[in-house]
Amino acid sequence: MPSWKRFLLRSAGFGAGFALAMCIIVGGFAWYNDRPKLPKAWNRNAITAAGAPGFGISSDQKYIELSYSLLNTTKTDYKIDSDTGIKLMVESTDGAFSHPQSKESTPVRLPIFIPAEQKGTFTLSLFTPDVPQRNNSETDEEYHERLREYLDHQGNLVASFVVFDEANRYQIDLPRWSSKRRPKEK
């Protein structure tokens, strides 16, 4: 076989081998980039509650409102404009989570804005068809204690509320209202 034919045959073999190797490399790179990615873990430290909530009754007397003071520990502002990306769940005393709560029975007051490394307020409303009404003779403190007793009775299996912000992957643990104070000893 003449040398130019041998050179041409070797060159064609080298070119075909190089093309095959490039196809394998590019195909492997495309496969690697298109594989499903695991979501990042829930960040429980980005937004934290500073203790038990304050509570009261909504103006229409149908909801008990729990107001939490939240601390944004991140270096960016935290904001939620709509409830489409958040899920509110109840954590029971045995550590199990409920189904996501409906936006009608437990609405969250929106919008929420907490500046970076600052505190803000988060208000959660609990629909209650039989909210205790205030008696004319009751003081603010007496009514507040009666509401606390009502919450303790109705939510005796509630350990906390948890907000899952899917866009930011934040888990915000909201503690239960504080239990009834012990009577002062005389």
C-alpha positions in Angstrom: 0.0 0.0 0.0 1.4 3.4 -0.9 2.5 5.6 2.0 -0.1 8.4 1.2 -2.9 5.9 1.4 -1.6 4.6 4.7 -1.3 8.2 6.0 -4.9 8.9 4.8 -6.2 5.8 6.5 -4.4 6.6 9.8 -5.7 10.2 9.7 -9.3 9.0 9.1 -8.9 6.5 12.0 -7.5 9.2 14.3 -10.3 11.7 13.3 -13.0 9.1 13.9 -11.5 8.2 17.3 -11.2 11.9 18.3 -14.8 12.5 17.2 -16.1 9.5 19.2 -14.1 10.7 22.3 -15.5 14.2 22.0 -19.1 12.8 21.7 -18.6 10.8 24.9 -17.1 13.8 26.8 -19.9 16.2 25.7 -22.6 13.6 26.3 -21.3 12.9 29.8 -21.1 16.7 30.5 -24.7 17.2 29.3 -25.9 14.2 31.4 -24.1 15.5 34.5 -25.7 18.9 34.2 -29.2 17.6 33.5 -29.4 15.2 36.3 -31.9 16.0 39.1 -30.4 18.2 41.8 -31.2 17.7 45.5 -32.8 20.7 47.1 -30.7 22.4 49.8 -31.5 21.7 53.4 -34.0 23.8 55.3 -32.3 26.7 57.0 -33.7 26.9 60.6 -31.4 29.7 61.7 -32.1 32.4 59.1 -35.3 33.7 60.7 -35.8 32.9 64.4 -38.6 33.7 66.8 -37.7 35.6 70.0 -39.9 33.8 72.4 -43.6 33.1 72.9 -46.1 35.3 70.9 -48.4 38.0 72.2 -52.0 37.2 71.4 -55.4 38.9 71.1 -58.6 38.9 69.2 -59.2 40.1 65.7 -61.5 43.1 65.1 -64.2 40.8 63.6 -64.0 38.6 66.7 -63.5 35.4 64.7 -59.7 34.9 65.0 -57.2 34.7 67.8 -54.1 36.5 66.5 -50.6 35.4 67.6 -47.9 38.0 67.0 -44.3 36.9 67.0 -41.2 39.0 67.1 -38.8 37.5 64.4 -35.1 38.1 64.0 -33.6 38.1 60.5 -30.1 36.8 61.0 -29.2 37.0 57.4 -27.4 39.8 55.5 -30.3 40.3 53.1 -33.8 41.7 53.7 -36.5 39.1 54.1 -39.9 39.7 52.4 -43.0 37.7 51.6 -45.6 39.4 49.4 -48.0 36.5 48.8 -48.7 33.2 50.6 -48.2 31.0 47.5 -44.7 30.0 48.5 -45.2 29.4 52.2 -46.7 26.5 54.1 -47.9 26.7 57.6 -47.9 23.5 59.6 -48.6 22.6 63.2 -46.1 20.5 65.1 -47.7 18.3 67.7 -46.3 17.4 71.1 -45.1 14.0 69.6 -43.0 15.8 67.0 -45.3 15.0 64.0 -46.2 17.7 61.5 -49.8 18.3 60.4 -50.9 18.8 56.8 -50.4 22.3 55.6 -53.0 24.6 57.2 -55.5 26.2 54.9 -55.2 29.9 54.2 -58.8 30.5 55.4 -58.5 28.9 58.8 -55.0 30.2 59.6 -54.1 33.2 57.5 -50.8 35.0 57.8 -50.8 38.8 57.8 -49.0 39.9 54.6 -46.8 41.4 53.3 -44.0 40.5 55.6 -40.8 42.6 55.6 -37.9 42.1 58.0 -34.7 44.1 57.2 -31.3 42.4 57.3 -30.1 41.6 60.8 -33.2 43.3 62.3 -36.4 42.3 64.0 -39.9 42.4 62.6 -43.4 41.2 63.4 -45.1 38.1 62.1 -48.9 37.7 62.8 -50.7 34.4 62.5 -54.5 34.2 62.9 -56.3 31.1 64.2 -59.9 30.9 63.1 -62.1 30.0 66.1 -65.9 29.9 65.8 -66.3 30.2 69.6 -63.8 32.9 70.6 -64.4 33.8 74.2 -66.0 37.2 74.4 -64.8 39.7 76.9 -67.1 40.3 79.8 -67.8 44.0 80.8 -66.6 43.3 84.3 -63.2 41.7 83.2 -59.9 43.5 83.4 -57.5 43.2 80.5 -55.4 40.8 82.5 -58.4 38.6 83.4 -59.5 38.5 79.8 -56.0 37.7 78.7 -55.8 34.8 81.1 -59.2 33.5 80.0 -57.9 33.5 76.4 -54.7 31.7 77.5 -56.8 29.0 79.2 -58.9 28.7 76.1 -55.8 28.3 73.9 -54.4 25.8 76.4 -57.6 23.8 76.3 -58.2 23.9 72.5 -54.5 23.5 71.5 -53.3 21.1 74.2 -51.5 18.9 71.5 -49.9 21.9 69.8 -46.1 22.1 70.4 -45.4 24.8 67.9 -46.3 26.3 64.5 -43.8 26.0 61.7 -43.6 28.1 58.5 -41.8 26.6 55.5 -40.7 29.3 53.0 -40.1 27.2 49.8 -38.5 30.0 47.8 -35.7 30.7 50.4 -35.7 27.2 51.9 -36.3 28.7 55.4 -37.9 26.8 58.2 -39.3 29.3 60.8 -40.2 27.7 64.1 -42.9 29.6 66.0 -43.2 28.6 69.6 -46.5 27.9 71.2 -48.1 30.6 73.3 -46.9 30.4 76.9 -48.9 28.3 79.3 -50.9 29.6 82.1 -48.8 31.3 84.8 -48.5 29.6 88.1 -50.4 31.4 90.9 -48.2 33.5 93.1 -47.6 32.0 96.5 -48.8 34.0 99.5 
